[in-house]
Amino acid sequence: MVNRLSQQNGFTLLELLLAIAILSIAIIPIMSIFPQVLLMSSKMERESRITFLAQKKLEEVKSQAISDFSQNYSSSATAFSGSDSMFKYVISDVVDNTIRSIRVTVWHDKDGSDTINGDEEWIELNTKVAERN
């Protein structure tokens, strides 16, 4: 009977505990990366949304300026509508003779202050439009 037990295949309890310890040591650092990845993903998503909203608003104002060059399109801090209401924009519109300089600044207003603070993501896009006769 003793001879039969020593020939059985399988893992001992010590081998299983050692394997679990090695896997735990390898997995813990990998798992600690996930929260950082989620934060970076969230930040990149906000930055992409800010860029998209700024491009959209710049094209909208540029189109209006081409249609009606005489109007002033400057605006103070304004929230976007709907699900984008946490994003704000400011339009700066300066006319120099027949050239209009349009600047759109968009940011994620975390604290609702209507101003860009140091920890808020933002983008500024500029373009020029010439008066057409």
C-alpha positions as MATLAB code, in Angstrom:
seq = 'MVNRLSQQNGFTLLELLLAIAILSIAIIPIMSIFPQVLLMSSKMERESRITFLAQKKLEEVKSQAISDFSQNYSSSATAFSGSDSMFKYVISDVVDNTIRSIRVTVWHDKDGSDTINGDEEWIELNTKVAERN';
ca = [
       0.000    0.000    0.000;
       2.882    2.399    0.787;
       4.395    1.777   -2.619;
       1.109    2.605   -4.306;
       0.768    6.018   -2.584;
       4.209    7.210   -3.573;
       3.515    6.605   -7.263;
       0.352    8.780   -7.466;
       0.509   11.866   -9.656;
      -0.579   15.317   -8.427;
       0.515   18.397   -6.514;
       1.353   18.565   -2.868;
      -0.126   21.214   -0.605;
       3.270   22.935   -0.409;
       3.506   23.155   -4.211;
       0.013   24.659   -4.427;
       0.783   27.254   -1.732;
       4.030   28.174   -3.478;
       2.232   28.572   -6.843;
      -0.444   30.777   -5.263;
       2.222   32.951   -3.604;
       4.116   33.414   -6.878;
       0.920   34.280   -8.788;
      -0.104   36.755   -6.077;
       3.249   38.505   -6.250;
       2.919   38.804  -10.050;
      -0.751   39.856  -10.173;
      -0.777   42.572   -7.473;
       1.413   45.072   -9.414;
      -0.585   44.439  -12.572;
      -3.872   45.063  -10.749;
      -2.565   48.324   -9.266;
      -2.214   49.706  -12.807;
      -5.951   49.461  -13.593;
      -7.123   52.492  -11.555;
      -4.481   54.643  -13.248;
      -5.569   53.377  -16.658;
      -9.201   54.223  -15.869;
      -8.238   57.766  -14.802;
      -6.198   58.299  -17.972;
      -9.021   56.914  -20.102;
     -11.501   59.296  -18.485;
      -9.163   62.248  -19.005;
      -8.563   61.341  -22.661;
     -12.315   61.035  -23.219;
     -12.863   64.533  -21.773;
     -10.050   65.979  -23.886;
     -11.508   64.406  -27.028;
     -14.951   65.781  -26.173;
     -13.502   69.254  -25.529;
     -11.718   69.194  -28.892;
     -14.854   68.056  -30.720;
     -17.022   70.735  -29.067;
     -14.451   73.460  -29.819;
     -14.237   72.464  -33.490;
     -18.013   72.353  -33.756;
     -18.453   75.781  -32.128;
     -15.651   77.323  -34.228;
     -17.239   76.054  -37.456;
     -20.641   77.354  -36.324;
     -19.314   80.857  -35.597;
     -17.192   80.887  -38.747;
     -20.235   79.991  -40.835;
     -22.267   82.764  -39.195;
     -19.447   85.270  -39.732;
     -19.284   84.416  -43.422;
     -23.058   84.958  -43.717;
     -23.140   88.187  -41.682;
     -19.722   89.834  -41.327;
     -21.057   92.926  -39.553;
     -22.287   91.146  -36.400;
     -20.113   90.697  -33.290;
     -19.958   87.057  -32.189;
     -18.090   87.493  -28.882;
     -19.632   85.784  -25.862;
     -18.840   85.260  -22.205;
     -18.690   81.867  -20.485;
     -21.623   79.857  -21.795;
     -22.525   76.243  -21.084;
     -23.258   73.833  -23.912;
     -26.743   72.348  -23.877;
     -27.850   68.863  -22.899;
     -25.373   66.246  -21.734;
     -22.465   68.611  -22.484;
     -23.589   71.214  -19.932;
     -20.436   70.708  -17.816;
     -18.404   72.093  -20.721;
     -18.228   75.868  -21.190;
     -17.077   78.049  -24.065;
     -15.997   81.633  -24.659;
     -15.884   83.286  -28.078;
     -13.556   86.183  -28.767;
     -14.284   88.025  -31.995;
     -11.982   90.841  -33.171;
     -12.342   92.661  -36.508;
      -9.365   94.375  -38.127;
     -10.518   96.079  -41.360;
     -11.775   93.191  -43.513;
     -10.308   90.322  -41.435;
     -12.190   88.832  -38.483;
     -10.168   86.835  -35.910;
     -12.280   84.291  -34.065;
     -11.028   82.451  -30.988;
     -13.060   79.710  -29.295;
     -11.991   78.440  -25.886;
     -13.702   75.341  -24.467;
     -13.086   73.767  -21.073;
     -14.474   71.216  -18.644;
     -15.761   73.409  -15.823;
     -15.363   71.033  -12.868;
     -16.154   73.581  -10.173;
     -18.802   75.640  -12.008;
     -16.817   78.880  -11.639;
     -17.171   79.939  -15.313;
     -13.381   80.415  -15.424;
     -10.546   78.096  -16.378;
      -8.722   76.859  -13.291;
      -5.341   75.135  -13.238;
      -6.695   71.590  -12.991;
      -9.327   71.875  -15.755;
      -8.723   70.574  -19.260;
      -9.197   73.212  -21.979;
      -8.459   73.975  -25.615;
      -8.320   77.176  -27.642;
      -8.899   77.225  -31.402;
      -8.318   80.253  -33.651;
      -9.279   81.090  -37.204;
      -9.584   84.111  -39.464;
     -12.419   85.028  -41.801;
     -12.192   87.604  -44.569;
     -15.104   89.826  -45.518;
     -16.578   88.827  -48.836;
     -18.014   91.427  -51.160;
];
